Amino acid sequence: MVLGPLFWAWFKAETQDRRDWLYPTGPSEITIAGTDPAHILIIGDGPAAGFGVRTHQLGVAGHLARHLFEFLERGVVVTVAAQPGASARSTLKRIGDMDVDGYDSIVLMLATTDASCLTARRSWRRNMVCLVRALESADASLFVTSAASLHLAKRLSPLARVVTGGHARTLNVETSRICAQSNTTMIPLDTVSSLTSRTYAKWGRRIGTHVADSLNKGTVQPPSKPHRSELPRSVQLTGQAAA
């Protein structure tokens, strides 16, 4: 609790002032043509937004789309509604402005920001419970990933890496409990040393395996209303931190 404000100030300064941080540019939707396309929505923070790569084709969205096309043998459309500095709290605030109807599956990739800022466990749990409940109301299967590796911030001191890494594990425990109580699938992400296209390929296959298995089992009913491929401007990838 004492270190939390200090880490939050560091995170805000880094995400707002570092103009050389690499994020994808261009369309935030990956489409692979095919019959009866599966529509997937990715909501999250930095890793979901594709930190470290220039296009979404090289990020988790592109790799997820290609793996799903391989697994499902049908068309795939993956839409990214992620913001680099998003937290569970900020995501919950804007969830009401998102159109989450018409998707077959929703993937929630958070915790990197909250772990970096040492968000209190109680606050994380409260916001995540509300997020899961809100997304469960959509006509889609919901998947929640664990926190991404926090050994990526090379500017941090070894002590800071230990602190944030330990907090990530704490948040993962809370997330696991929330998912168990709500019967939501939690997908663990492999620990990596950097966020690269190779990293996203591993995660895309891991996430794709779970999503494809759910769709192949027919656990999700066909969307009740036409899919809207464009999200409101408030949820488009902006490349700016969202407090």
N, C-alpha and C positions, 0 to 999 in steps of 0.2 A: 504493500500500500504506500510506503514511503517512496519507493523508487518509481512507482507508476507515473506520476506527473513528469518526472525527469525523462523517462523513456518516451512518453507521449510527445513532449516538446521536441525531443530528438527526431522522432518519426515524422512529425509535421514539418520540421525544418528540412529534412532530407527529401520528402516527397514533393514539397512545394518549391524548393530552391534548386534541386538537382535537375537541370534541363537536359542532361545527357543520359538520363535513365531511358532505356530502350523499351518502347511498347509498339505494338502493331499499329499501322495506319491503314486506312481504306475500309471497305465494308466489314461489318461485324457479323456477317452471316456466311457460312460455308454451305454450299449446295452441291450435292453429287446426284446427278440426274438418274432417275430410275422409277419403276412403277411403285405406286402406293408408298410414297416417301414417309419416313419416320421423322417427326419434328421434335428436336431436342433443344431445351433452353438451359444455358449455363449462367448462373448467377454467382457473383463472388468478388474477390479482391484481386490483388496483384497477379498471382499465378493464373487465375481464371481469365484475367485481362491479357495474358500473354507476355508478362514481364520477361525481357531478355531476348525477344525475337522481333523481327520486322513485320511479319504478316501473321494473320490468324491461321493461315495454312500451315505454318511452322509451329503454332501454339497448340494448346490442348484441344481447342475446337477443331482444328484441321485434322489432327491425328485421331480424335474421337470419331469424326465423320468417316474417315477412311476405314477405320477398324469396324465400325458399325456396318458400313457397306459390305465389307468382307464377311462379317458374321451373319448379316440378315439377308444379303443378296437382294436388296431393294434400295430405292432412293433414300437419301438422308439429307436433312436440312438442320444444321446446328446454328443456333443464334446465341451470340454472346451479349449478355447484359451485365457487364462487370465494370467496376471502377477500381483503379489501382490502390487507392487508400481506403477502400470501403471497410467498415467494421460491421459487426452484427447489429449494432444499434442504428447506424446510418442506413443499412440495408432494410431494416424493419421500417424505418421512417418512409422510405420511398417505395415499399412493396405495394402500397395502395395505388400508385401511379402506373404500375406494370400491368400489362395484359398477359396473364399467364394461362389463359384459356387456349385450347386448340393444340397443346403440346402433348406428345406421347409420354415424355419423360422430362423431369427437371433435375438438374445437378446443382447442388449448393456447395460451393467451394469457398469457405471462409476460414478464419482463425489466424492467418498470417499477420494481419494488421493487429488483431486483438492480442496475440501472443507477443508481438513486438512492443506493444504499448502497455503490457502487463495489465490488461483489463481484469477487473475483479471477477473471481469465479461466479459469484452470485449474479452479477450483472450479465455475464456471458450466458449463464443458464437461463435467466429470465428472457433475454432477447431471442435466444435460439429457440426456446420453447414456443414463443409467439410466432417466430418465423416458420417453424415446422408446421404449426397448426394452420397458418395462413396458406402455405403452399400445399398442404394436404387437401385443402378445400378445392383445389384445381383438379380437373379431370386428367390426371397424369400420375405416373409413378415417380416417387421422390427418392433421390439418393443424396447422401451427405458425405463429403470426404473429410478425412482427418486433416490436421494442419500440415502445410508444406514444410519442408526442412527449413530450420532457422539458422543453419550454419552457412547461409548465403551472404549475410551482411558482413563482408570482409572488413568494413570500416570499424566494426565493433571490436572492442577489446575481448580477449578470451573470457574474462569474467562475465561481460555482458552477454556473450554467446551462451554461456552456461545458464545464466538467469533466464533469458528468453526461451532457450531450448527446454528448460525445465517447466516453464509456464505453458509452453505449447503442449507438453505431455499432460499437464493438469487440465487444460481445456479439452484435450482429446478424451480424457476420462469422463468429463461432464457430457461431452457430445455423445459418447458411447451410451451413457445412461439415458439420455434423452431419446436416442434412436431406439433403444431397447424398449422403453416405455411406450413409444408411439408406433412400434413395429415398423420402423423406417430402416432401410438398408444403409449402413455406414461403410464406406469404402476407404481402407487404409492406403495412404500414399507412401511409396517407397522413399526412404531417406536418400537424398542426393547431395552432391557437393556444389551444384550450380543449376540454374534454370536455363536450359538449352533446349533445342528441338529434340535432342535425344531423350532428355528428361520427360518432355511432354509426350513423346512417343510411348514411353513406359506407362505413364499415367493414363494416356488415351486408351491404350489397350486394356489396362486394368478396369477403368470405368466402363469402357465399351463392352467388356465381358459381362458385367453385371446388368447393364442396360439391355443388351441383346438377349440375355437369358430371360429377363422379365418380359420383354416383348414377344419372344418366341413361345413363352408359356401362356400368352394371351391374358396376362393379368390386368392389362389395361384395355378398357373399352374404347371404341372409336370415338374421336372427339365429337361432342354434341353440337359444336358450332364451327363454321369455317375458320381455318387458321389465318391469322393475321401476321404476315411475314415481317411487317415493320412495327417496331416498338415505339412508344412515345419518346419524344426527344429527351425527356427526363431520365430515361434509362439507357440511352445510347452510350457507347464507350466514348469517354471524353478525354482520357489521358490525364485527368486531374484528380487529385486526392479528394475523397469525400469523407469529411470528418464524421 
